[in-house]
Amino acid sequence: AELVTTHGFAIAANAHESVLLSLGPQPGDPLSPVKEKLLRAGNLSAPYTLSLAALRTDSDLLLVLRLLCANSAELKSYADAFEGRALSPANERRWARMLGASVRAMLDEREAHTSERADAADVAAGPSRMRSMREWFALLTRHAEKRMLVDVIAEIDARK
């Protein structure tokens, strides 16, 4: 979407496609004050960039997910998260479950109008079928976002 709005074009298969994700401590989490303090101290605030790259690198997103899903014992090792290391295998499973549910909800919301498969068929048919270039760019952007969400879900599922 950024390419369209800033440069006037879109790429059908943009490997750098991302969406913004708002995350924070869960309501009712007794460790929320500690987690909020750690996030502030680390200068981490929503929204976070969700992409395949963010799941495969030492990203702010992974750091925040690890902290938000940490229990009291894991929070004692919070420095590990800031150094790009897992807090525990259980923590990795918890954040993957939480993120997977969020990403699936985002995909379901985006597919309420058109499916990723239908968008892929329209992209393959080319821009000549569209009423305008604006409609074509909207399709490319929508499809790339859905494709990225599908890929993120596959990446999360592969970790299980």
C-alpha positions in Angstrom: 0.0 0.0 0.0 2.9 2.4 0.8 4.2 2.1 -2.8 0.9 3.1 -4.2 0.3 6.0 -1.9 3.9 7.4 -2.1 5.1 6.4 -5.6 2.0 5.6 -7.6 2.7 2.0 -8.4 2.3 -1.5 -6.8 4.2 -4.7 -7.2 2.2 -7.9 -7.6 4.5 -10.1 -5.5 6.2 -7.6 -3.0 8.4 -9.6 -0.6 8.4 -6.6 1.7 4.7 -6.4 2.2 3.7 -5.8 5.8 0.7 -4.8 7.9 0.6 -2.9 11.1 -0.4 -4.8 14.2 -1.5 -3.3 17.5 -0.5 -5.4 20.5 -0.5 -4.8 24.3 -0.9 -6.7 27.5 -4.0 -8.7 27.8 -6.8 -7.3 29.9 -6.8 -8.9 33.3 -3.1 -10.0 33.0 -1.7 -9.4 36.6 1.7 -8.9 35.0 0.5 -6.0 32.8 2.2 -3.3 34.8 5.5 -5.0 34.6 5.1 -5.7 30.9 4.1 -2.2 30.1 7.1 -0.9 32.0 9.4 -3.2 30.0 7.9 -2.0 26.8 8.3 1.6 27.7 11.9 1.1 28.9 12.6 -0.6 25.5 11.0 2.3 23.7 8.5 -0.2 22.1 5.0 1.0 21.2 2.3 -0.2 18.9 1.7 -0.5 16.1 4.3 -3.2 15.2 5.2 -4.3 11.7 3.9 -7.8 10.8 5.7 -9.5 8.0 7.5 -12.8 7.2 10.8 -10.9 7.8 9.6 -9.8 11.2 9.1 -13.5 12.2 12.5 -14.6 10.8 14.7 -11.8 12.3 15.3 -10.2 15.7 12.4 -7.8 15.3 10.5 -5.5 17.6 7.4 -7.7 16.9 9.1 -10.9 18.2 10.4 -9.1 21.3 7.0 -7.7 22.1 5.3 -11.0 21.5 7.7 -12.8 23.8 7.3 -10.2 26.6 3.5 -10.1 26.3 3.2 -13.9 26.5 5.7 -14.3 29.3 4.7 -15.7 32.7 6.4 -14.4 35.9 9.3 -16.9 35.7 10.0 -16.0 32.1 9.9 -12.3 32.8 12.9 -12.8 35.1 14.9 -13.5 31.9 13.4 -10.5 30.0 16.9 -9.5 28.8 17.0 -12.6 26.7 14.0 -11.3 24.7 15.8 -8.0 24.2 18.8 -9.9 22.9 16.7 -11.8 20.3 16.5 -15.1 22.2 13.5 -17.1 23.2 12.4 -17.0 26.8 11.3 -20.6 26.8 9.8 -23.2 24.4 6.4 -22.7 26.1 6.6 -19.0 25.6 7.4 -19.5 21.9 4.2 -21.7 21.6 2.1 -19.1 23.5 3.1 -16.2 21.3 2.7 -18.3 18.2 -0.9 -19.2 19.2 -1.7 -15.6 20.1 -0.3 -14.2 16.9 -1.8 -17.0 14.8 -5.3 -16.2 16.1 -4.8 -12.5 15.5 -3.5 -13.0 11.9 -6.3 -15.5 11.1 -8.9 -12.9 12.3 -7.2 -10.3 10.1 -7.3 -12.6 7.1 -11.0 -13.5 7.8 -11.8 -9.8 7.9 -10.1 -9.1 4.6 -11.7 -12.1 2.9 -15.2 -11.1 3.9 -15.5 -9.3 0.5 -13.2 -11.3 -1.8 -11.1 -14.4 -1.2 -7.3 -14.6 -1.7 -7.9 -17.2 -4.4 -10.4 -14.9 -6.3 -8.0 -12.0 -6.0 -5.1 -14.2 -7.3 -7.3 -15.1 -10.4 -8.0 -11.4 -11.0 -4.3 -10.5 -10.7 -3.4 -13.3 -13.2 -6.0 -12.0 -15.6 -4.2 -8.6 -15.7 -5.2 -5.0 -15.5 -7.2 -4.9 -18.7 -10.2 -6.4 -16.9 -10.3 -3.6 -14.4 -12.4 -0.5 -14.8 -9.5 1.7 -13.8 -5.8 1.7 -12.8 -7.0 2.7 -9.4 -9.0 -0.5 -9.1 -6.0 -2.5 -10.4 -3.7 -1.0 -7.7 -6.3 -1.7 -5.0 -6.5 -5.3 -6.2 -2.7 -5.6 -6.1 -2.5 -4.1 -2.7 -5.4 -6.2 -1.3 -4.0 -9.4 -2.8 -0.4 -8.8 -1.6 -1.7 -8.2 1.9 -3.8 -11.3 2.0 -0.9 -13.4 0.5 1.4 -12.1 3.2 -1.1 -13.0 5.9 -1.5 -16.5 4.4 2.3 -16.8 4.4 2.6 -15.6 8.0 0.0 -18.2 9.1 2.0 -20.9 7.3 5.2 -19.7 9.0 3.5 -19.8 12.4 2.0 -23.3 11.7 5.4 -24.6 10.6 6.8 -23.7 14.1 4.5 -26.0 15.9 
